[in-house]
Amino acid sequence: MSDLKKMYTTILGDSFPMDMTISFGDQTLVYRKRTWGIKMEDGSIDERGIRYGENPDQEAALYELVNGNLTLGNCSFIEPGNGLVSAITVEDMLQVGKHPGKINLTDVDNGLNIIKYLTDKPAAVILKHNNPCGAAIGTTLFDAYNKANRCDRIAAFGGAVIINRPVDNDTARLMAENYLEVVCAPEFEEGSLEILASRKNLRVIRMKNIDRLADFEKFRFVDFKSLIDGGIIAQQSAVNSIRSIKDLKPAIVTRKGQEYKCDREPTQREIDDMLFGWAVEHGVTSNSVLYIKDGCTVGIGTGEQDRVGVAEIAVHKAYIKYADILCFDAYKIPYADLCLEISKGTRDKAEKEAIDAQVQKDRANLPGSVMISDAFFPFRDGADVGISQGVTAILQAGGSMRDFETIEACNEANPKVAMMFTGQRSFKH
């Protein structure tokens, strides 16, 4: 174990070249490796790039696009001069005790990938291992971050927070109560950095281009996937085209000459949650199912092989996280610690029983939520999971041979459940 700890504190050598060139036929893209000169504890300046890759025994490098304009077919890809994560300078690292690792940067990047669709209101996304564990919009930044953090206080431990408004002192104090790896924001108001400095190992990054994130909605980039044989799959990056109610489609299908139509129309609140949820879905590993309520995630299920399973996992997580936040509100300790102390005889089991009863009564805050699926439901069983928990609306891609069964599930529910189609998947692997 001591050797593993040493690995995480050791900076690997950097064998990657300073420049990288990729040619697409007669078009060329030029990349420059990003390095940072960070002042060490002994006063020396250590100039190097990424600390390590996904694991501490993997060398890694970050490259910024610095030259070349790529057009393939009808798609013109993002041009140089639009840097976000790849353009972070040492001056942007307002608080940093060590060079960032690959996971820190990819978490920030995926947070930006989500929050670029949420620029109209204060928004916060907390990520862990490149998946959101909580996302919310709010009336203020404090409100948005507080709601996002309360979605999954457990997973937020050691997470990366991406926000779209300057950090004020009240929000900074709330952040400082947690152990976080990264806070990334467009700016930091006077006094907020001193508050965040109480967390010694927290990386604080100022990213001014967050102010123009809406511009990135339509930008495409080349998405590379490297294969174990050295091959590469290149694709256009995904674009979320579900941005308003005009982009939603009614849940209507015809099967064997019979039309099936969802009886209930969604309310404005449900539509707002559909649009918010689809934006969050854009950054969640597939197969995924989300439960959204009042501009906030309630349960997030990620990366499962079957859709009914991920719907059930998202419910299970919602119940666990709801019990934890109730326990933390009441006793300022995690639910797991309460259970442990009860098993040791140092706390009254009635405390746990009261929390469990409240969770069951509230059904983990799932009733009234909107269920989001990143693709169609191949069977109605996935939708039935959400309906059984009290969801009032569903947003899914549509296009299944059994869409009529899912429509029937919504119409048979009491009360009836609204459903809309996107006509678009939102897969992410």
Secondary structure as the mmCIF struct_conf table of DSSP 4:
data_model
#
loop_
_struct_conf.conf_type_id
_struct_conf.id
_struct_conf.beg_label_comp_id
_struct_conf.beg_label_asym_id
_struct_conf.beg_label_seq_id
_struct_conf.end_label_comp_id
_struct_conf.end_label_asym_id
_struct_conf.end_label_seq_id
HELX_RH_AL_P HELX_RH_AL_P1 SER A 2 THR A 9
HELX_LH_PP_P HELX_LH_PP_P1 THR A 10 GLY A 13
BEND BEND1 PHE A 16 PHE A 16
BEND BEND2 MET A 18 MET A 18
STRN STRN1 ASP A 19 PHE A 24
TURN_TY1_P TURN_TY1_P1 GLY A 25 ASP A 26
STRN STRN2 GLN A 27 LYS A 33
STRN STRN3 TRP A 36 LYS A 39
TURN_TY1_P TURN_TY1_P2 GLU A 41 ASP A 42
BEND BEND3 GLY A 43 GLY A 43
STRN STRN4 ILE A 45 ARG A 48
BEND BEND4 GLY A 49 GLY A 49
BEND BEND5 ARG A 51 ARG A 51
BEND BEND6 GLY A 53 ASN A 55
TURN_TY1_P TURN_TY1_P3 PRO A 56 ASP A 57
STRN STRN5 TYR A 63 ASN A 67
STRN STRN6 THR A 71 LEU A 72
TURN_TY1_P TURN_TY1_P4 GLY A 73 ASN A 74
STRN STRN7 CYS A 75 SER A 76
HELX_LH_PP_P HELX_LH_PP_P2 PHE A 77 GLU A 79
TURN_TY1_P TURN_TY1_P5 PRO A 80 GLY A 81
BEND BEND7 LEU A 84 LEU A 84
HELX_RH_3T_P HELX_RH_3T_P1 VAL A 85 ALA A 87
HELX_RH_3T_P HELX_RH_3T_P2 VAL A 90 ASP A 92
STRN STRN8 MET A 93 GLN A 95
BEND BEND8 GLY A 97 LYS A 98
HELX_LH_PP_P HELX_LH_PP_P3 HIS A 99 GLY A 101
HELX_RH_AL_P HELX_RH_AL_P2 LYS A 102 ILE A 115
TURN_TY1_P TURN_TY1_P6 LYS A 116 TYR A 117
TURN_TY1_P TURN_TY1_P7 THR A 119 ASP A 120
BEND BEND9 LYS A 121 LYS A 121
STRN STRN9 ALA A 123 LYS A 128
TURN_TY1_P TURN_TY1_P8 HIS A 129 ASN A 130
STRN STRN10 ASN A 131 ILE A 137
BEND BEND10 THR A 139 THR A 140
HELX_RH_AL_P HELX_RH_AL_P3 LEU A 141 CYS A 151
TURN_TY1_P TURN_TY1_P9 ARG A 153 GLY A 158
STRN STRN11 GLY A 159 ILE A 163
BEND BEND11 ASN A 164 ARG A 165
HELX_LH_PP_P HELX_LH_PP_P4 PRO A 166 PRO A 166
STRN STRN12 VAL A 167 VAL A 167
HELX_LH_PP_P HELX_LH_PP_P5 ASP A 168 ASP A 168
HELX_RH_AL_P HELX_RH_AL_P4 ASN A 169 ALA A 176
TURN_TY1_P TURN_TY1_P10 GLU A 177 GLU A 177
BEND BEND12 ASN A 178 ASN A 178
STRN STRN13 LEU A 180 ALA A 185
BEND BEND13 PRO A 186 PRO A 186
STRN STRN14 PHE A 188 PHE A 188
TURN_TY1_P TURN_TY1_P11 GLU A 190 GLY A 191
HELX_RH_AL_P HELX_RH_AL_P5 SER A 192 LEU A 196
TURN_TY1_P TURN_TY1_P12 ALA A 197 SER A 198
BEND BEND14 ARG A 199 ARG A 199
TURN_TY1_P TURN_TY1_P13 LYS A 200 ASN A 201
STRN STRN15 ARG A 203 ARG A 206
HELX_RH_3T_P HELX_RH_3T_P3 LYS A 208 GLU A 217
BEND BEND15 LYS A 218 LYS A 218
STRN STRN16 VAL A 222 SER A 226
TURN_TY1_P TURN_TY1_P14 ILE A 228 ASP A 229
BEND BEND16 GLY A 230 GLY A 230
STRN STRN17 ILE A 232 GLN A 236
HELX_LH_PP_P HELX_LH_PP_P6 SER A 237 ALA A 238
BEND BEND17 SER A 244 SER A 244
HELX_RH_3T_P HELX_RH_3T_P4 ILE A 245 ASP A 247
STRN STRN18 LYS A 249 PRO A 250
STRN STRN19 ILE A 252 ARG A 255
TURN_TY1_P TURN_TY1_P15 LYS A 256 GLY A 257
STRN STRN20 GLN A 258 LYS A 261
BEND BEND18 ASP A 263 ARG A 264
HELX_LH_PP_P HELX_LH_PP_P7 GLU A 265 THR A 267
HELX_RH_AL_P HELX_RH_AL_P6 GLN A 268 GLU A 281
TURN_TY1_P TURN_TY1_P16 HIS A 282 GLY A 283
BEND BEND19 VAL A 284 VAL A 284
HELX_LH_PP_P HELX_LH_PP_P8 THR A 285 THR A 285
BEND BEND20 SER A 286 ASN A 287
STRN STRN21 VAL A 289 ILE A 292
BEND BEND21 ASP A 294 GLY A 295
STRN STRN22 CYS A 296 CYS A 296
STRN STRN23 THR A 297 GLY A 301
BEND BEND22 GLY A 303 GLY A 303
BEND BEND23 GLN A 305 ASP A 306
HELX_RH_AL_P HELX_RH_AL_P7 ARG A 307 TYR A 331
BEND BEND24 LYS A 332 ILE A 333
HELX_RH_AL_P HELX_RH_AL_P8 TYR A 335 SER A 343
TURN_TY1_P TURN_TY1_P17 LYS A 344 GLY A 345
BEND BEND25 THR A 346 ARG A 347
HELX_RH_AL_P HELX_RH_AL_P9 LYS A 349 ASP A 362
HELX_RH_3T_P HELX_RH_3T_P5 ARG A 363 ASN A 365
TURN_TY1_P TURN_TY1_P18 PRO A 367 GLY A 368
STRN STRN24 VAL A 370 SER A 373
BEND BEND26 ASP A 374 ALA A 375
BEND BEND27 PRO A 378 PHE A 379
TURN_TY1_P TURN_TY1_P19 ARG A 380 ARG A 380
HELX_RH_AL_P HELX_RH_AL_P10 ASP A 381 SER A 388
TURN_TY1_P TURN_TY1_P20 GLN A 389 GLY A 390
STRN STRN25 ALA A 393 GLN A 396
TURN_TY1_P TURN_TY1_P21 MET A 401 ARG A 402
HELX_RH_AL_P HELX_RH_AL_P11 ASP A 403 GLU A 412
BEND BEND28 ALA A 413 PRO A 415
STRN STRN26 ALA A 418 PHE A 421
BEND BEND29 GLY A 423 GLN A 424
#
